[in-house]
Amino acid sequence: MSVLLTVSYRVSEDLEAFRATAAEVAAKIAGAPGVRWKIWGLSPDGSAVSAYLFETAEAADAFANGPIIAGLKANPGVQGVTMASATVDPMLSQVTRASFAT
């Protein structure tokens, strides 16, 4: 069953510098096992949230405990990294046009 993982944090460094680094990491994220997609949210004040859809809970757990999230947490220009995950409810998600939630 699909799992949604959200990662919230605050960027204190220059946002364009952060985007440049994130662009380099994006291909690694896309290639991570079990990742269906990621949506990036980054506000002008530096508050950020990312939403990931994973094929399985195991894939979400491996990603959350893997090197990409570790790198985010180690970035001195990023503070307050928090994560939450939940199993996707396909019925409710499809009502709201989330056809990916199978």
N, C-alpha and C positions, 0 to 999 in steps of 0.2 A: 504494500500500500504506500502511496506517495506521502512524503513528509515535507512540510514547510519549515524552513529555518530562517529566522530573522536575526540579523546582527546589527546592533545599534552602537554608535560611537560618536565622538566629537573630534573634528579635525581642527588643530590649532595652528598648523603650518599654512603657508600660502595654498589656496585651493587649486590653483593651476599646477603647482608643483605636485600636489597630491594626485591630481588627475593624470599627470604624466606618469607617475609611478604606478597608479592603478591600471593605466592602459597596458603597461608591461605585464602586469599580473593577470589581466583579464583572460589571456589565452590559456594560462595555467588553470584558471578557474573553469573555463569552458571544457578543458580536458580532464577534469577531476572525475573519478569514477562515480557514476550515479547522478551527476548533475544534469537536470533537464534544462534549467535556465536560471539566470540571476537577473534581478532588476536592481539598479543602483539608484539610491536616493541621496542627494547631497544639497543641502540648503545653503544659501549665501552666508549664513552665520556659522557654518561649519558643522551643524548637526547633520548626522547621516544615519541612514538605515538601509540595509540591503536585505532583499528577500530572495531566497533560493528555493527551488523545488527540486527535491531528490526523489529518486525511484524507490528507495527503501530507507528505513530507520537506520540500518547499519551504515549505509553510505553517508547519511547526514551526520551520524556520530563520528565516523572516520574523518569527515571533512572538518567538523567542529573541533576535533582534537588533533588536526594535522598541521602541516607546515604553513599553509596559507594564513590561517587564523593566528597561528603563533607569530608569524611575521607582522600581521596587523597589530597585535598586542605589543610587540617589541618596537614598533615605530614610535620614536619620541614625539612625533607630530600628531599622534592619535592618543586620545584618552578615553577612559570609561567604556571599554568594550564590554557589551553584554549580549547574551544570546538567549533565544527562546525557540522551542520547536514544538510542533504538534502534527499529528496525523491529519491529512487532508480529508475533509468530509466531501466525497464526490457528489452526493445528491445536492447538498446546499450550494456547493461550488458551481455545479452546472446550471442551477437556477440563475446564478449571477454571471452567467456566460463564461465560466472558466472551463472550457471544453477539454483542457489538458488534464483535469483532475480525475484520472481513472485508476 
